[in-house]
Amino acid sequence: MAVESKVSLNKPLVNSFPLEAQFYHRSKHKKRTQIRANKKVLGPKHLILAFFLTVGFFFLLSQAYYYAISCDKLAVKNIFISCPEEAPRLTAENFLRGRNLGNLLICDLDYLKNMLIALPGIKDARLAKQLPDTLKIELVPRQPKFYVFRGSFQLVDEEGKLVASFTSLPDSNFPLVEDSNAFRNGYEEKIKTAWNCLENLAPEFRKQVLKMTFEEDGKISVQLTEDPVQVIIDGEDFAEKLTYYLTNRDKWQDWFGELEYVDLRIKDRVYLKQLNPQPGKLQAGKKEVG
């Protein structure tokens, strides 16, 4: 029996070796992927619904805000004031007593702070809110440095800010600063000069300063405790010059007797005048001590 085998002339009898298979190559030309977006157009019903939702949200928000600022539970009912000194604390308590501070949430702390530091003896104030109805205040007191006379005797700090006021000079714990022109001009500058003069003095010498007077010609007259001599100085090197006088006054009194004044304005020079010339002392008149 005969068997007929048909073989295609175009088809190879054996497949190509796997290594000879053709690899896949990415095309050099990039093709953009196109995505079709389905655009949805909101209809009138959707727009009306969004409008009413927005209006409803803001309405509820306004109602919540109105409730918060008008709620009695959030009204300021308790005020705690702390201060290392009693006088400023009592001043603040008297100022705030009976005042309606309103709702705690909308209480203006900056405005209240400015009102407090305008009071005598209060230099600074720190305020804090504590829900639901408490206001905490911490006061920084002013430190008194000397008295000034401006129609009344005023105890002031180094900035010239009022600590307390008196109709008469109460004591000599602090020196008195006066001005021949009643501080009608240059008050802050003169107060600054006075404090710079006193600050640089040694504590034991500072205690001896009873009064400082600013004269019209720019000089400063100093009166010391238990010393009738008028000491004339200027603002320049005040502490050094006054210290020089205090350390030499006993020697000068031995030389010249009682003195009316000592002028220390010229550097490295001392001009003095005898009060009552005495026999055996140097001649009366102005004397220069180099």
Phi, psi and omega in degrees: 000133185268140179246125182259126180246125180251125180237130180289137182286334183271341183263127181292149182288328182239134178295153179297150177298142186306325182293339180270005180292148182284128179279160179275131179243133176286141180292143179288340181263118180281137179252131179284134178276123182263124178245126179268119179270131178273105180280126178252125181263124178289136179273175180302325180296319179295318180295319179295319179296316179297321179297312181291328176294318178296315179298319180296322179297311181291330177294315178296322179296317179294323178293322178293320179295316180297321178295320183295319184277348180248001182286130180295333181291340181258007176286144180291115181241334183237131177232121178249122182244127177240139181200139180292345179239144187285321186300311178297325179296316179295324178298316179292320179297317179294325179292320184273345182296127178083356179276137177268106181274356175075208183284139183296324185293325184253012178291125183277101183289326180295317179296317180294323178297315179298325178293323183288316183286351173279350180281151179299135174086357182250117182269323181207161180215137176242124185242144179215143178265141176226112182296146008263345191211027187240139176238124180254133183231128176244121185258143172250114185282155172279142180262117182293142180239320179197170175266149169231155178248112177225070186085328174213166178278122183240131173271121187233166176265191184293344177266357183083012180277144187291134172252315178202160181232144183221150176280335177222159182292116189285319184202184180245029178291335179231148179290158178259130177251121180241166177222133181295341178256016177059031178057035178288342175210153177067031184298308184297321180294319180291322177295319178297318178297316180299317181290321177298322178295313184285325184297325184276355177282148173295146184306321182291332177276327180297325180295338183275350180282116181265320183206142173236131182235123175277120180267166183293328182276009176094352180279161178240121177265130184243132174247130183254158178292137178055034179213111183282352184290134175275119180260122183254121182221167169245180184289340183281126180054040183301308184298319181295317182290318180292323176297322178297319178294314184297329180276348183240358187295323180297319179295319180292325178293326176293325182282314191248352185083201180292140184249147175273314177207162174228126182253118183245019186289329180271128184296138179064017177224144176231123176249129183223159180229132178286144178277307179230098179304135183240148175299141180090345176265173178296160184299152180292158178121185181283133180238144179250128179247116183269000000 
